[in-house]
Structures are given as structure tokens and as C-alpha cells.
Amino acid sequence: MAIVVQKYGGSSVADADKIRNVARRIAEKYTKGEKVVAVVSAMGDTTDNLLDLASKINANPEPREMDLLLSTGEIVSSTLLAMALHASGFKAIALSGPQAGISTDASFSRARITGIQPRRIIKELDRGNIVIVAGFQGMTKDKDITTLGRGGSDTTAVALAVSLKANICEIYTDVEGVYTADPRIVPEANKLSEIGYEEMLEMATSGAKVMHHRAVELGQVFNMPILVASSYVEKPGTIIHGGDNMEARNKVRGIAHDMDVAKITIAGVPDRPGIAAAIFLPMAREGISVDTIVQNASANNITDLTFTVSRGDLKKAMEIVKPVAHEIGAKECLSNSAMGKVSIIGIGMQNTPGYAAKMFQTLSEQGINIELITTSEIRITCIISEDKIKDAVKALHKVFELDKG
């Protein structure tokens, strides 16, 4: 009997009716003879509400206690889903991340899975139970509860699918699949029937919210196919896989955007060995992820260094960078949190000229100034003002003819 791993996001279990709907969908899969393991996120805005509540109690809570607090959201939704299945006459059991055998490192709020021992899950499946697992969480070797960060339930689901040797991991959410752009910005966006891991990973890291990049990366490493589909309607979704794309590859596959961008510029930096390390090592120690980095050409051994971080990390990054800038003799340290990034992504761009020029020309015609540019083999990203993001996404989607499917 095959094992199928499903994941349901917070919007899919946001209230009692939606939980009952998810229970019905799981029961349908179970009655077809499948062994079902379902991973769930916290209900609706539960995580945000817990964060808000914690901030009212303590502006700087200890990371360990914060993780323990946030883990309760998934415990609530998993137990309620098991109760809904019981009410419909099905055998089900809810397990926390640790009970499901998920071990992590001790990086609170952004823990990494170090291993999974799914013995309890397998035992419950053999007993005929549907197993509901609280996503987003695990346990350290010291028995502390950790959380995996935003989107961590996706990672939980893919990791469980790999450890259980499932045929596929099914991710159910409030959209019908992966689109050529955010349909809320571009109503003409088309749903992709399939997409490769590499393209999906670029889209996820560039701002597409439908899948978390760590989950895609895990799927790629272990060649685990991932289905992204709607939990509300019975329509085909998007398969993320490792084979060749079945659709045409001589074009951009998608436009991704991200509003969570802040820019930091250190002006008048002495151009000598060790300066970059002095700036970025302290931020790395504090867990601050740096995205785009641009250094201007040196003039008289003086240069400007610009990089981007997430808006949530801006304050902390500036607290680190300002003393370093002063110590190395830089002129000043400036920041701008009103930034965003827009990216074009597609295997078809690889070794094919013209895509960058077309993107830059399109943005120019829209009166959009490009602050920074970063690229990979299959992605071109421009950092622009946040108030120009929607115009950029619409224009690029049209000029690359993604509305034509």
C-alpha cells in the first residue's frame, strides 16, 4: 500500500468548516487505499497573533521560549483535524514534530532538520491510522522544541515524504498551482502544469510565495516530485520535478517579485583586503542573510559598497554595520527600506542573448530606475523602488508574452 504525504497551509485550516473540508479530502484519499500522512500549518493568522502577543509581553523574548510558543499553533490545528476525522468515522492520530521523529539543530526560529526517525509514523500507519503531523517544528538533542522558520511546514512535508519513501509530496494551499506571475497583480497569469526544480527554486528564492525554497531544495536533492494544488477546488495543480520541461523552453517561464527588501550602502569604503570580511562576518554570526552585493569600481582606493537584506533584519544589520563602518574609516552608512525586487526566470534564458536587454528596456519604458542588478544562469533580478514593483511585474509579464500561455 502506497504512502502519500500531504500538506495543508494555514488558510486551508483557518476555521472549523475548512478543517472539516480538509478532513473530507484526506478521507477520500484514505478510502482509495492509500496510507495518508498529512502535515498541517497553524490556523490562519495564529502565528502572527502569537508573535504580536509575545511582543506585548516582552519586546525581546528569548528565542527558546518563542519557539515553544509558536509551535503550539500547529499542535492546535493538527489535533482539531484528527478530531474532525474521528467525527467522520476514521481512525486518526495527531503527532507533534518530535513525536513524528523530527530532529533539528538548535538554531531557534530557523532550525534545520538534521534527521527523521519515522518509526512512530510507520507504526501508526500499520495500525490503520491516518497520521496528522504538526508542521514547522522539531526537537534538538537536548529536547528543546524548535521551529523551522516561515514556510517550515513545506519543508516538514517534503522531508517526511523522503524519509517515508512516498511517491509524491502533495502541497495544498489557497492557489491552484504555480503561476507565471502573482495572479493578484497579473490576472492574465497562467498556471504552469509543470516546472523543474531549478526554475522553481529560483522563483521561490526570488519572492514567489507558493513554495518555500528550502522545501524545493530538499525535493531536488532527493528527487521527490512535489504537487502544488488548491485545497478548495478539484483542479490539476503544478508538478515540480527533476525531468526535462515538457513545455517550450525557449522563453521566460515566470516573473517573481519580493517586497521584503532593504538596501544598505556604505559610502567611502577604503579599498583594501579584509574590508568585506569585516563587514559581513559580524552579520553572518547574527544570522542575517545578505542577498545582492554590489561594489563600485575603486577611485583613489575608495569605493562604495551596497547590499540588501530583508526588512526585518535592517535594524539589526545597521546596528552591526555602523560601528564597523566607523572603525574602517568609511564616510557614511545609509539605508532604504522602501525597495523591492523583480525577477525574470527561465531555463530558456541559459546561453541565449537578449533577455537582459529586453528586461532593462521594458523597465526603462515604464520610467523605472534600476538600483541594483543580480543574475544567475536562469534568472535576472533588478532591485527597484517598491512603488514600481506592480508596474514592473505587469510590463514584464506582457513583454515576454507569458499571458499567451
C-alpha positions in Angstrom: 0.0 0.0 0.0 1.5 3.3 -1.1 2.2 6.2 1.3 1.1 9.7 0.3 2.3 12.8 2.2 0.0 15.8 2.0 0.5 19.3 3.4 -2.2 21.8 4.2 -1.4 25.5 4.7 -2.8 27.9 7.3 -5.5 29.3 5.0 -6.7 25.7 4.3 -7.3 25.1 8.1 -8.3 28.6 9.1 -11.6 27.7 10.7 -13.8 24.7 11.6 -15.5 24.4 8.2 -12.2 24.5 6.4 -10.8 21.9 8.8 -13.8 19.6 8.0 -13.2 20.2 4.3 -9.5 19.1 4.7 -10.7 16.0 6.7 -13.0 15.1 3.8 -10.2 15.4 1.3 -7.9 13.2 3.4 -10.6 10.7 4.0 -11.2 10.4 0.2 -7.6 9.6 -0.3 -7.6 7.1 2.5 -10.7 5.3 1.2 -8.9 4.7 -2.1 -6.4 2.5 -0.3 -3.6 5.0 0.4 -1.7 5.3 3.7 -2.0 9.1 4.4 0.3 11.3 6.4 -0.9 14.9 6.5 1.2 17.9 7.6 -0.6 21.0 8.8 0.3 24.6 9.4 -1.2 26.8 12.2 -4.7 28.0 11.6 -5.0 31.3 9.6 -3.2 34.1 11.4 -2.3 32.2 14.5 1.4 32.5 14.2 1.2 36.3 13.6 -1.2 36.6 16.5 1.2 34.7 18.8 4.1 37.0 17.7 2.0 40.0 18.4 1.0 38.7 21.8 4.6 37.9 22.7 5.8 41.4 21.7 3.3 42.9 24.2 4.7 40.8 27.0 8.4 41.2 26.1 9.9 43.2 23.3 12.9 40.9 23.2 11.8 37.4 24.1 14.2 34.5 24.5 14.4 32.5 21.2 13.9 29.2 23.0 10.6 30.4 24.6 9.4 32.0 21.4 9.9 28.7 19.5 8.0 26.8 22.2 5.2 29.3 22.0 4.9 29.4 18.2 5.0 25.6 18.0 1.6 25.5 19.7 -0.2 26.8 16.6 0.5 23.7 14.6 -0.4 21.5 17.6 -3.9 23.1 17.7 -4.6 22.6 14.0 -3.3 19.0 13.9 -5.4 17.9 16.9 -8.5 19.5 15.6 -8.0 17.9 12.2 -7.7 14.5 13.9 -10.9 15.2 15.8 -12.7 16.0 12.5 -11.6 12.7 11.1 -12.8 10.9 14.2 -16.2 12.6 13.9 -16.4 11.3 10.3 -15.7 7.7 11.5 -12.0 7.5 10.5 -9.1 6.4 12.6 -6.5 9.2 13.0 -3.8 10.3 15.4 -2.1 13.7 15.7 1.6 13.9 16.4 3.9 16.8 17.2 7.1 17.2 15.2 9.2 15.5 17.9 6.6 12.6 18.2 6.9 12.2 14.5 10.7 11.8 14.9 11.9 15.1 13.5 15.3 16.2 14.9 16.8 19.6 14.3 19.8 21.7 15.2 19.5 24.4 17.9 19.1 27.4 15.6 15.9 28.7 17.2 13.4 30.2 14.8 15.3 29.0 11.8 16.2 25.4 12.7 17.4 22.9 10.1 16.2 19.3 10.1 19.2 17.0 11.0 17.3 13.7 10.7 14.0 12.0 10.8 13.2 8.7 12.5 9.7 7.9 11.3 9.2 4.7 13.4 6.1 6.1 15.2 4.5 7.2 12.0 5.1 3.8 10.3 3.7 2.1 13.4 0.5 4.2 13.4 0.1 3.7 9.6 0.3 -0.1 10.1 -2.4 0.2 12.7 -4.7 1.7 10.1 -4.4 5.3 11.4 -4.3 8.5 9.3 -1.4 10.3 10.7 -1.6 14.1 11.2 1.8 15.8 11.9 2.2 19.3 13.2 4.5 21.0 10.7 7.1 23.7 11.2 8.7 22.1 14.3 11.2 19.6 15.6 13.4 18.8 18.6 17.1 19.3 19.5 19.3 16.7 21.0 18.7 18.5 24.3 14.9 18.0 23.9 14.2 21.7 23.2 11.4 22.5 20.8 12.5 24.4 17.7 10.7 25.9 14.7 11.9 25.8 11.1 11.1 29.4 10.1 8.4 30.8 7.8 7.3 28.1 5.3 8.7 25.4 7.5 5.6 23.2 7.1 6.5 22.8 3.4 9.9 21.6 4.5 8.4 19.2 7.1 6.2 17.7 4.4 8.9 17.1 1.8 11.3 15.7 4.5 8.7 13.3 5.7 7.9 12.2 2.1 11.6 11.5 1.6 12.0 9.6 4.8 8.8 7.5 4.2 9.8 6.8 0.6 6.5 8.3 -0.6 5.9 8.5 -4.4 5.0 12.2 -4.2 4.5 15.1 -1.8 1.3 17.0 -2.2 1.2 20.6 -1.1 -2.3 22.0 -0.8 -2.8 25.7 -0.5 -5.2 28.6 -1.4 -3.9 28.8 -5.0 -4.3 26.3 -7.8 -0.6 25.9 -8.6 2.4 27.8 -9.7 1.6 30.7 -11.9 3.7 32.8 -14.4 3.3 35.7 -12.0 1.3 36.6 -8.9 -2.4 36.4 -10.2 -3.3 39.2 -7.7 -1.1 41.5 -9.7 -1.5 40.0 -13.2 -5.0 38.5 -13.6 -3.8 37.1 -17.0 -1.1 35.0 -15.4 -1.2 31.3 -16.5 -0.9 28.3 -14.3 2.0 26.1 -15.2 1.3 22.3 -15.5 4.9 21.5 -14.5 8.1 23.2 -13.7 11.7 21.9 -12.9 13.3 22.1 -9.5 15.9 24.6 -10.7 13.3 27.1 -12.0 11.1 26.7 -9.0 14.0 27.2 -6.6 14.9 30.4 -8.4 11.2 31.6 -8.2 10.9 30.7 -4.5 14.1 32.5 -3.6 13.1 35.5 -5.7 9.8 36.0 -3.8 7.2 33.6 -5.2 5.2 32.6 -2.1 3.6 29.4 -3.3 6.5 27.1 -2.1 9.3 27.6 0.4 12.7 27.4 -1.2 14.1 25.0 1.4 11.3 22.5 0.6 12.1 22.8 -3.1 15.8 22.4 -2.5 15.1 19.2 -0.4 12.9 17.9 -3.2 15.6 18.5 -5.7 18.3 16.8 -3.6 16.2 13.6 -3.1 14.3 13.8 -6.4 11.0 13.9 -4.7 8.2 15.1 -7.0 6.0 17.8 -5.5 2.4 18.7 -6.4 1.2 22.2 -5.7 -2.6 22.4 -5.9 -5.7 24.0 -4.3 -7.3 22.7 -1.2 -10.6 24.3 -2.2 -11.3 23.1 -5.8 -10.6 19.8 -7.6 -8.4 21.1 -10.4 -5.0 19.9 -11.7 -2.1 21.7 -10.0 1.6 22.1 -10.9 4.1 19.3 -10.7 7.6 20.3 -9.5 10.0 17.6 -10.8 13.5 16.9 -12.0 12.9 15.9 -15.6 13.1 18.0 -18.7 10.4 20.5 -19.0 7.6 19.3 -21.3 6.6 22.9 -22.2 8.7 25.1 -24.6 12.0 26.1 -23.0 13.0 29.0 -25.3 11.3 31.6 -23.1 10.9 33.1 -19.6 8.8 30.8 -17.5 7.8 33.2 -14.8 8.0 36.6 -13.2 8.7 36.7 -9.4 8.7 39.7 -7.1 9.6 40.4 -3.5 8.7 43.4 -1.4 10.8 42.3 1.6 13.9 44.2 0.5 16.0 46.8 2.3 19.2 48.4 0.9 22.3 49.4 2.9 25.1 51.5 1.3 28.4 52.1 3.0 29.9 55.1 1.2 33.6 55.9 1.1 34.9 52.5 2.0 38.7 52.0 1.9 39.5 49.5 -0.9 41.9 47.1 0.8 42.0 43.4 1.7 39.8 42.3 4.6 37.2 45.1 4.5 34.4 42.9 3.1 35.0 40.3 5.7 35.0 42.9 8.5 31.5 44.0 7.3 29.8 40.7 6.5 31.2 38.3 9.1 29.5 40.0 12.1 26.2 39.9 10.2 26.7 36.2 9.4 27.3 35.5 13.1 24.0 37.1 13.9 22.1 35.0 11.3 21.5 37.9 9.0 21.2 36.8 5.4 22.7 39.1 2.8 21.3 39.0 -0.8 22.6 41.2 -3.5 26.1 42.7 -3.1 27.5 45.4 -5.4 30.8 47.2 -5.0 31.6 50.2 -7.2 34.9 50.5 -9.0 37.6 51.9 -6.8 38.7 55.5 -7.3 41.8 56.6 -5.3 41.4 53.4 -3.3 37.9 54.5 -2.1 34.7 52.7 -3.1 31.0 52.3 -2.2 29.6 49.0 -1.1 25.9 48.3 -1.4 23.9 45.2 -0.3 20.4 44.1 0.5 18.8 42.3 3.5 15.2 41.6 4.5 13.4 44.5 6.0 13.0 42.6 9.3 16.8 42.4 9.5 17.5 46.1 8.6 17.6 47.5 12.1 19.9 44.8 13.4 22.1 45.0 10.3 22.5 48.7 10.7 23.4 48.3 14.4 26.2 46.0 13.3 27.3 47.9 10.2 27.5 51.4 11.6 30.3 50.7 14.2 32.2 48.7 11.6 31.9 51.5 9.0 33.3 53.9 11.6 36.1 51.6 12.5 37.3 51.0 9.0 37.1 54.8 8.2 34.1 54.7 5.8 32.4 58.1 5.1 28.8 57.2 6.0 26.2 54.4 6.2 22.8 54.8 4.6 19.7 52.6 4.3 16.5 52.5 2.4 13.7 50.1 3.4 11.3 51.1 0.5 12.8 48.7 -2.0 11.7 45.6 -3.9 13.0 43.2 -6.4 11.6 41.8 -9.7 13.0 38.8 -11.5 12.6 37.0 -14.8 13.3 33.3 -14.6 13.6 30.5 -17.1 15.8 27.7 -18.3 15.3 29.2 -21.8 17.5 32.2 -20.9 20.5 30.0 -20.4 23.2 30.8 -23.0 20.7 32.8 -25.0 21.3 36.5 -25.6 18.8 39.3 -25.5 16.8 38.7 -22.3 18.6 41.1 -20.1 18.5 43.9 -22.7 14.7 43.3 -23.2 14.1 43.4 -19.4 16.1 46.6 -19.0 14.4 48.3 -21.9 11.0 47.4 -20.7 11.7 48.8 -17.2 13.1 52.0 -18.8 9.9 52.5 -20.9 7.9 52.3 -17.7 10.1 55.0 -16.1 11.5 52.6 -13.6 15.0 53.2 -12.3 17.2 50.1 -11.6 19.1 50.4 -8.4 21.0 47.1 -8.5 21.2 44.0 -10.8 22.0 40.4 -9.9 21.9 37.3 -12.1 22.2 33.6 -12.2 22.3 31.4 -15.3 18.5 31.3 -15.4 17.5 34.4 -13.5 17.9 38.2 -13.9 16.9 40.3 -10.9 16.5 44.1 -10.6 16.3 46.0 -7.3 13.8 48.8 -7.8 11.6 51.2 -5.7 8.8 49.3 -4.0 6.1 51.5 -5.5 7.2 50.4 -9.0 7.0 46.7 -8.4 3.5 46.1 -9.7 4.1 48.1 -12.8 7.3 46.2 -13.4 5.6 42.8 -13.0 2.8 43.7 -15.3 5.0 45.1 -18.0 7.5 42.2 -17.9 4.7 39.6 -18.0 3.3 41.2 -21.1 6.6 41.8 -23.0 7.7 38.2 -22.5 4.3 37.0 -23.7 3.6 34.9 -20.6 -0.1 35.9 -20.9 -0.3 33.7 -24.0 0.5 30.5 -22.1 
